[in-house]
């Protein structure tokens, strides 16, 4: 007697078996660490490029002041204001906010995600902390930028007496000259702000160019990660952590700036600071007698700031 024919599964039964055999289809997977980092790097670089539209003409004034004095700095600042003030939120506040937020989130993800327990392991945290100068100075630079914004933009716009909302024509380089003549710390503040900004911007622009060319360590890391994930789909988390460790160690030397280039970059920053110092000195000398009313309004800005 012949055996009974095997049961042939119907199409809907086959579909159900496929769904049951693949549990990942019904489960929501978070983006990998590499995907998070790549997205945040993209937003970090894009926002920096937009912010540069404001930064370059804004930093041109102190450089022009070294040649044309107070009058030249004022004219340059008025021209640059005509360019960026109509789009102030789009090219200043939103980009700088995105840049700072994405940079901090990126660093936190590199340190802790997906292992928040590493917060107890100081050695692992120390290895993932910023080591390059342009990364380290970025954090005090945030404080300097906030301080500059408060004293040179936000508080002067207050309608409160005696500030009475200083107009752009009233808040000109004469205000800076007044600060330089009456407060020695303002020299330190301006020079550190310009020096840190110049260094961070120059190195950052080099990083952006390498990122766009696809030659950055991050891009190489992403390619390694994709290849490894395709070959080992069953061990995504363990393989990804292993690749991150290998990539960080292998690329640590590649991320260092060559000595010759570092010397030229140091020279460029010192040249910018030297020209800026000459410009500030000329503005200080060119600033004449301030009217008593304007002096009261200028002093009120810093009195309000230190309250």
Secondary structure, 3 states (H helix, E strand, C coil): CCCCCCCCCCHHHHHHHHHHHCHHHHCCCCCCHHHHHHHHHHHHHHHHHHHHHHHHHHHHHHHHHHHHHHHHHHHHHHHHHHHHHHHHHHHHHHHHHHHHHHHHHHHHHHHHCCCHHHHHCHHHHHHHCCCCHHHHHHHHHHHHHHHHHHHHHHHHHCCCCCCCCCCCCCCCHHHHHHHHHHCHHHHHHHHHHHHHHHHHHHHHHHHHHHHHHCCCHHHHHHHHHHHHHHHCHHHHHHHHHHHHHHHHHHHCCCCCCCHHHHHHHHHHHHHHHHHHHHHHHHHHHHCCCCCHHHHHHHHHHHHHHCC
